[in-house]
Amino acid sequence: MFLEPTFLIIQLLNGLQLASLLFLLSVGLSVVYGLMNFINLAHGTLYMLGAYIGLTVANTTGSFWMAFVLAPLAVAALGALFHVLLLRHMQNASPLKQVLVTFGLVFVGLDVVRYLWGDFSHSIDGPIIFSGPVMVLGEIYPSYRLFVIGLGLFVLVALYFGLERTRIGAIVRAGVDDQEVAMSLGINIKLVLFIVFCMGCGLAGLAGVVAAPVLSVYPGMDMSILVMTLIVVVVGGPGSLKGAALGALLIGMFETFGQVFIPSLASVTIYAFMALVLLVRPSGLLPVQPK
Amino acid sequence: MRIWHIVCVAVLMMVGLNRAEADDVIKVGVVLPYSSVYASLGGDITDGMELAFDLFGSEVSGKKIVLITEDSEVKPNVGLAKTKKLVFQDQVDFLVGPVASNVAGAMRDFVHNAKIPLIIPNAGNNALTGEKCSPWVIRTSFSNDQINRVMGPWLYNRGYRTLYLMAPDYAAGHQMMEAVKRDFVAAGGSVIGEEYPPLRETKDFAPYLAKVKASRPDALYVFFAGGLAIQFVKQYHEFGMKDQIPLTGAGWLTSPLFLPAQGSAAVGFTGALNYVPTIDSEENRLFQEAFRNKHERTASEFTVQGFDTGRLIVQALNAVKGDVSNKKELVEAMQNVTFVGPRGPFRIDPATNNIIQDIYIFETRQVGYKVRHVVIDKIPNVQDGPNGCEM
């Protein structure tokens, strides 16, 4: 029964949808890690803020699309503020200290959200054009989920061309490879770093607002997704776009098919997979080229 | 010299204050979650208790009832530490709490040994009024078994012969599914599948829903609460499954706390619960009106549990004329409290200290622009068996 092609294709779509969300979240985290050499644990908080800001925008304007545009911008602006006020002053501190600062921000963010929006769980209605179901091989499938998959693919392609085919992309890659040499060539690496950081934050906000109609919006939604995102980054290989994409795809599929075929091990499938990957390839599946 | 004067005055004042407090105040220690996942439940229960004191009197024989609240953070070790703080430092006369069963489990042994009365306004673990029952622990909310087992025969009588079960993978989820399964199978039905997804707040149910759909049961029976309840209801709707497989379960799925976020996706659910806001009785109407006047929102089942707890406290304290020195008499007075509240007739079973109450079976229907709980059946006076309880 569970091996019918229709059933498998539906589950494949479910896996792709999760992978798409994870990709939006992990790509910013991963590339920022490549550039700045520290993991921003508050990345999940930005995702939560994206969802909550989206909630407020959607409720006041009545339009999902306004939330879809404004929430990521607002979160990117918050990221910029965070960078200017805190991170910039900590660039010479050890990575551990930087991680601890972002860890502190996780708690601050949680209480800010509880203070502003309360403890109740919320949800955003998806856009009207994607509110109806579509038929996939005779099975009902929500069209909004196909939109999420499409958005993930679009961002992947756009980032791929942006990073691999443009001058700015070359600068970012140079920054990941060797900051000192890049600086000595006259590149303003600080500015590049800042822009990339803000874009990563904006993508986290985008993931939040896009996830809101599928999952719900509540204080603490950041922590549950952060763990999975970190696993994606570790499995894919920190610092690389391709790694984030491959990691998100694999984790999305393992999570989905793990629940279907070995439900009793559902809570450990992705952790076991991560352990296996680290055993075979300690620096992830597609790490940036070793220096 | 001057500093000594100040210290002396301060000490005398503190002693004096303590004296004054000890004489004309009844201290109730409250251990509820005010942060973390169940924060909204802790808030509702507290609001309910305060409303009860507003309506039934916050003074007994000249003594004021004072709540000292502590945040359990839904962590067993924190809940236990806060309980000890309330007992040893604040010297509370008795306790109310908690919401989560794991915290209740940690508090239970302490209050049992310390002989401090504890009123549980939510935590539903069967064992708390079963094999781990205590003469000092009274439950005014429900047991997991009490809410769910009535649905077994009820669903069978409705014509369903096969059920698929789904709940988060923790004690409450398993106890609830066990209850409905036992009595559904006893009635003659069969359970053709069970899923227990890991208890994680962010959850995509789509992989599970596809499995349920492929199994084609007569009905799906679930227990989810909080963010999970919102996600589940919306996804069940989006996958168009409501028209194919009726959705049934423990009534918290469409609690008034979650209904605004679920919207019309919640229509068509059949659930069992100890309270819904639309119960047609004078007591309930007055209660909802009073709560709405104060808080401008609909009171939930958690609010009612707090409200009835507050009422039980007032009535028991009146019975002992405000004398809380004899804890045994106080507990007996609590056990003897009966009234007709928003939920219907309320009384405590002296054999287990669990509440005996009506269980309502409701359907969520679209009424105008709103989704409402419509009561379609009532199982009166549902009483738990002793389940290994010896006091």
HADDOCK unambig.tbl for C-alpha pairs under 7 A between the chains (distance, minus, plus):
assign (segid A and resid 1 and name CA) (segid B and resid 214 and name CA) 6.94 0.50 0.50
assign (segid A and resid 7 and name CA) (segid B and resid 210 and name CA) 6.98 0.50 0.50
assign (segid A and resid 11 and name CA) (segid B and resid 207 and name CA) 5.94 0.50 0.50
assign (segid A and resid 14 and name CA) (segid B and resid 206 and name CA) 6.42 0.50 0.50
assign (segid A and resid 14 and name CA) (segid B and resid 207 and name CA) 6.69 0.50 0.50
assign (segid A and resid 119 and name CA) (segid B and resid 39 and name CA) 6.16 0.50 0.50
assign (segid A and resid 119 and name CA) (segid B and resid 40 and name CA) 5.55 0.50 0.50
assign (segid A and resid 120 and name CA) (segid B and resid 40 and name CA) 6.10 0.50 0.50
assign (segid A and resid 121 and name CA) (segid B and resid 226 and name CA) 6.75 0.50 0.50
assign (segid A and resid 121 and name CA) (segid B and resid 227 and name CA) 5.66 0.50 0.50
assign (segid A and resid 121 and name CA) (segid B and resid 258 and name CA) 6.80 0.50 0.50
assign (segid A and resid 122 and name CA) (segid B and resid 261 and name CA) 5.09 0.50 0.50
assign (segid A and resid 123 and name CA) (segid B and resid 261 and name CA) 5.16 0.50 0.50
assign (segid A and resid 133 and name CA) (segid B and resid 238 and name CA) 6.88 0.50 0.50
assign (segid A and resid 140 and name CA) (segid B and resid 239 and name CA) 5.79 0.50 0.50
assign (segid A and resid 140 and name CA) (segid B and resid 240 and name CA) 6.29 0.50 0.50
assign (segid A and resid 141 and name CA) (segid B and resid 239 and name CA) 5.57 0.50 0.50
assign (segid A and resid 142 and name CA) (segid B and resid 238 and name CA) 5.53 0.50 0.50
assign (segid A and resid 142 and name CA) (segid B and resid 239 and name CA) 5.92 0.50 0.50
assign (segid A and resid 214 and name CA) (segid B and resid 231 and name CA) 6.80 0.50 0.50
assign (segid A and resid 215 and name CA) (segid B and resid 202 and name CA) 6.66 0.50 0.50
assign (segid A and resid 215 and name CA) (segid B and resid 203 and name CA) 6.94 0.50 0.50
assign (segid A and resid 215 and name CA) (segid B and resid 204 and name CA) 6.94 0.50 0.50
assign (segid A and resid 215 and name CA) (segid B and resid 231 and name CA) 5.26 0.50 0.50
assign (segid A and resid 216 and name CA) (segid B and resid 227 and name CA) 5.75 0.50 0.50
assign (segid A and resid 216 and name CA) (segid B and resid 230 and name CA) 6.34 0.50 0.50
assign (segid A and resid 216 and name CA) (segid B and resid 231 and name CA) 5.62 0.50 0.50
assign (segid A and resid 218 and name CA) (segid B and resid 227 and name CA) 6.63 0.50 0.50
assign (segid A and resid 221 and name CA) (segid B and resid 202 and name CA) 6.54 0.50 0.50
assign (segid A and resid 224 and name CA) (segid B and resid 200 and name CA) 6.91 0.50 0.50
assign (segid A and resid 224 and name CA) (segid B and resid 201 and name CA) 6.55 0.50 0.50
assign (segid A and resid 224 and name CA) (segid B and resid 202 and name CA) 6.06 0.50 0.50
assign (segid A and resid 256 and name CA) (segid B and resid 207 and name CA) 6.04 0.50 0.50
assign (segid A and resid 259 and name CA) (segid B and resid 207 and name CA) 6.86 0.50 0.50
assign (segid A and resid 260 and name CA) (segid B and resid 207 and name CA) 6.19 0.50 0.50
assign (segid A and resid 260 and name CA) (segid B and resid 208 and name CA) 6.68 0.50 0.50
assign (segid A and resid 266 and name CA) (segid B and resid 198 and name CA) 6.92 0.50 0.50
assign (segid A and resid 267 and name CA) (segid B and resid 198 and name CA) 5.63 0.50 0.50
